[in-house]
Amino acid sequence: MKKLLFALFVFASLASSAQEKIEMLLWNPEAKDVKLDVKDLTRDPGITVYCPSKPNGIAVIMCPGGGYSHQAINHEGHDMAAWFNAQGITYAVLKYRLPQGDPTLPLSDAEQAVRILRTHAGEWGINPAKIGIMGASAGGHLASMLSTHYSDSTSRPDFQVLLYPVVTMDPAVTHAGSRTNLLGKEISPQQQQRYSNELQVTPSTPQAFIVLSSDDRAVPPANSINYYSALIANKVPASMHVYPIGGHGWGFRDSFPYKREWTGELEKWLREQILKK
């Protein structure tokens, strides 16, 4: 009975922390009564913004994974909203266009999402200097791609959070499906290098939080490890957490045995490295 009451209390607390959900198109943000069609990922990109009742100024934009062929919009997207809102964090889920061999499409959508949150910062209780990009799997590639390929200060994220990310386009360690869907079947050495994000890190790359499982067979841990090494080499603050089991694609699922650990570490990192700065 005590466990049941505690669970109900936690659920009620999470539910009450979510104040408002806003859906808007990225390239026509003034459109009214928008309902984002997650079944059509080739056009009309948009964001769903979850605003907490007591915002602390931090905002996170989530890029779901899916190998750049689809988007795991729930367990790597909307399911995390209540948890972030409970921390006082404004949370947005990005519906980005599938690249179909054109990597500029999802990248431009991620840039526009950052711009929109900065434009609405005052309205949504966001500190425009505390807007981060987050991604899982191929969404982690998009998040790290934005972090290393942003166009200007208006689209640069202030931090990045990566869950078991695809980072490189090196065929030896990349996720083959993500590579093909992002760049096509015929890939030049120049393209491979440009979108291998570990090779594009500079001292201006935003600080990072990375989490993964050692036994990930879909996206080799080398993706995260090499990216982390590049960040450290460029004196970019970074934190990486590697759990012994869990495989790939766990997102916010309770079945991941280290869910409490990784969410706890992320909450601590956001509080100490972002909120207090």
N, C-alpha and C positions, 0 to 999 in steps of 0.2 A: 504493500500500500504506500509506504514511504517513497519507494522508487517511482511508483505511478504518479504520485503527487508532485514529486520533483520534476519528472518529465513533462507534466502538464504545465508546471510553472515555467520551465525553460521555453516550452513552445509558446506560451502566452507572452513571455518577455520578448522573444524574437518577433512574434507577429505584431506586437504593439510598437516595436521600434521602427517598422516600415511605415513611413508617413504617406508616400505618394509614389505612383508609378507613371512615368511619362514615356510615350512612344513618339518618335519623330523620324522623318526621313533625313538622311545626311545631307543631301544636296537640295532639298526643299524643306528646310526645318520649320517653315511657317505653315505647312500643310496641317489641316485640322482633322481630328477623328481618324488618325492613322492606325491601321492594323497591319503590322509587319507580317508578311507572308514568308515564313521560314522554309517553305517548300520550294520557293523560287529564289535561288541564290545567285542568279545571273543578272539581276537588275534590282532597282529600288533598295539599295542598302540603307540601313537605319540603325538606331540605337534605342534600347529600352533603359531608361534611367530610373533607378530606385533611390528615392531621397529619404534619409533617416529623419526621425522626428527631432533629433538633436545633433545636427552635423558638427563634426570636429574640424572640418576644413579639408580633409583628405578625400580624394576621389580616385576610383580605380575603374578602368575600362577593360572588360574581359573579352578576349578573342577565343571563342571555342575552337577545339581541334576538329579533325575530320579528314586529314590527309589532303586538304585543299580540294576535296571532291564533294564534301557535305560538311555540316556543322553539328557537333554534339551539343546542341543548344541548351539542354537541360542540366545534366550532371557536370558539364563544363561551362555552364552559363547561369541560367536563371536560378538554379537550386542554391547558389551561393549568396543570393541577394540578402536574405534575412540575416545570415551570419555577419556580413559586412555592415549592414545597417545597425546591427546590435553593437558594433564597435563605434558607431557614429560616422561611418564612412559612406559617402555617396558612391553608388555602384551602378555601372552601366554595362549592359551586354551588347556587344557589337555584332550586327548582322552585316558581314562584309561580302562583297562580290567574289565569286570563285574566279581564280585567275585564268583558267583555260589556256595556259601558256603565256599569259600577260601578267607578270608580277607587279606591274604598276597599279593594277586595279585594287587588290586588297590593301596595298600600301597607301594609296591615296585615300581610301575609305578610313583607314586607321588614323591618318593625319587629320582628316576632317572631323573625326570623332573628338580628338583632342581639342581642336579649335572650337567646336561647339561647346564643350564643357567649359573652356576658358571664357567664351562669350557669355555663358549663363552663370558664371561663377558667383556673382553677387546674388543672383536670384535663388540659387540652389545651396548657398552657404558653403561654397568651395573656395579654398585658397588657391588662386591660379598658379602658384608656385609649388603645389603639392598634388599634381595630377599624374597618376601612373598608368602604365599599360601592363596588362597581364595576359598570359596566353598559355594554353595547354597543347602539347604535341605540335601539330602544324600551326595551331594558333600561337604556340610559343615561338615558332619561326617568324610569324607575322609580328609578334611583339618585339622580338630581338631585331627584326628587320627595321621596324620603325625606330628603335633605339639607336640604330647605326646608320640609317639612311634618311632620317627626318630632313625636311626641306629648309626649315627655318625655326626661329625661336617659338613661333606660335604653334607649331606642330610637334615640338620636342617634348616627350614625356619627361617628368622629373624623376621617375624611378621605374623599374621593370620587375615584374614577378613572373617567373617561368616555371611551369609544371611539366616535367619530363619532356622538354622541348626538342623539336627538330631545330637544329641550328645551321648545320653545314649542308652543302650540296655536293660534297665529296662522295662519289658513289661507294667508296669503301665503308663508310659509316653512316650515311644519310638514311632516311626513310625513302625507299625508291618511289613509292606512289606519290608522296609529297613533291619530290623532285620533278617527276614527269608532269604532274598537274600544274606545278608552278611555272616551269620553264619550257615544257614541251619535250618531245622525244629527241630532237636534235639540239644539243646544248654545246655552245662554244666554250672553250677554256675561260674566256673573259666573263661570260655569264656565270659559269660555275664559281669563279672567284668572287665576283661582285655579290652574289647572293649566298655566299658562305659567310655568315655574319661574324664568325669568330675572326675572320680576316679583315673585318671592317671596323673593329673596335678602335677607338681613339680615347685620349684623356677626357674628351667631352661626352663620351657615352654615359648615360645615366646609371646610377648605382643599381645593383641587382640583388634579388632574392631568388634562389634556384632550389628546386626540390625534385627528387627523382628516386627510383628504385634501382638497386644494383642488378636485379634480375630482369630488367626491361629487355625483352627480345625484339620488340617492334622498332624502338628508337634506341640505338646503342648509347650507353652512358657517356661515351666519348664526346657526343654532341655537347652535353653540359660541361663536362670536365675541360674540354678545350676552350669553350667560351669563358668559363670561370678563369682559366689560366691567362687568357688574353686580357680580361678585365684587370686582373691583378698586375699583369705586366705593364698596363697603362695607368696603374695607380687609381683605378676606379673601385670604390668600395663595393664589396660583394660578399654574400653569405650563401653557402651551398650546403644542403642537407641531403644525405644519401641514406635511404633505408634499405635493409637487407633483402626484403621481399615486398611484393606488391605488383610487380609486372608493370603494365602500361595501361593508361586510360582510366585511372580510378577517379579522377576529378574529386567531387564532393561526396562520393559514395561512402556509406557506412561500412561497406565490406573491406575497404582498405584498412589493414590492421594498425596503421600509424596515422590515422586521420586526426586523432586528438593531438598527436605530437606535431604534425606539420602545421595544423591550423594554429596551435599554440605558439609555435616558433614564428609564424607569420605575424600573428597579433603582436607579439613582443617586438619584432623587427619594425613593423609599421609604427608602433608607439615610440620606440627609442630612436630610430633612424630617420623617420619622416615627421611624425607629429611634433617632436621636441626640437627639431631643427629650426 
